[in-house]
Amino acid sequence: MSNSNPFQLMTTVQWQIFAAFVAPILAGLIVWCLNRFLVKRPKLVALVGRESQFTLPSFPPPGTVSPALVFGNSVVVKNSGNKTAENVRVVHNLLPDFRVNPPTTAYQLTSLPNGGTEILFPKLLPEQQVTISYLFFDSTPWDKIYVNTIYDEGYAQSLQVIPAPRPPLWFLWSMRLFAFIGVSVTVYLLLSRIGARLF
């Protein structure tokens, strides 16, 4: 009985047929693994707005600042992932007057050992978004107020811009289809190259 390698019994044509059959299966497995480990998780984004300044002639400010001069800013925190983000903490060195929108969003205030304060959101569902608007009377630099946003998975990605509109669903599925085809072709070419070396 021959002890030859079973792959050596296959012809080049048979190997190419085998590669064409196996490539989509392996591509599907690769795409599933990437989706499982890279997409199916929370993805927190903190959009930090630019500081704004308002003059309110009839508003009585504290006596230590310029008359009727107030400052404002906002932070938008969004879970753009497909899994609930747990224990979202927006950390501040100093916490001025603020409002959370939507106002029905549950949150807690926690004092930090260094004297700072964090706004804690117990959870943000996928695609849930909250806006924190700040109002303060002095010209304290914004980086002395807001520190960062943290959740159980790590730090939120901090952006200084407003995100672009989301592409339509048909476009996203088309990109996924093209990615699957690209992975399939790559796997097929790799298997074909292996077959060519074996034969």
CORWONOR-V701464 format. One record per helix or strand of 2 or more residues. SS is the DSSP state (@ for helix, = for strand). FROM is the first residue (numbers start at 1). TO is the last residue. If there is no record, write none. Layout:
ss:SS from:FROM to:TO
ss:SS from:FROM to:TO
//
This chain:
ss:@ from:6 to:9
ss:@ from:12 to:39
ss:= from:44 to:48
ss:= from:52 to:55
ss:= from:69 to:79
ss:= from:85 to:92
ss:= from:97 to:101
ss:= from:108 to:111
ss:= from:117 to:124
ss:= from:129 to:136
ss:@ from:142 to:144
ss:= from:146 to:151
ss:= from:154 to:155
ss:= from:157 to:159
ss:@ from:169 to:198
//
